[in-house]
Amino acid sequence: MVKALAAIGKPAMLGMIKALSSRHGNVRIFAASGLGRLGPKAKQAIPELEKNLTHKQHYVRVAAEKALKSIRGIKGAALN
């Protein structure tokens, strides 16, 4: 599903950004992963991703960090 949303690209981006504020951590993780796959095209998501860097769930923080690295073009941003 993440790959499919990323393949849709910009039209799906707003939905993924909105999902970053879901009360469900797994939804945030999938959204961050999809945004990370979009790379620099997802710059609009940076503020919401940065908010997730302090989330109580470790995996949400990790997913947000990976997505931010990918969007910012930082090498070593492996995406699942």
C-alpha angles and dihedrals in degrees: 000000000000091000091049093052091047090049090055086056125184097010089061094042097084091053091049091049090052090049089060088077095050117130087230114084094206090057090053091049093052091046093050091048092051092048090049090055089057089059118189091357087074097061088123088069096058097098093051093043090051089054088057092058088082097043116135093238115080095214092053089054092048093049091049092049092050091048092050091051091051094047091048091047096243112161119240094044097138112188126200 
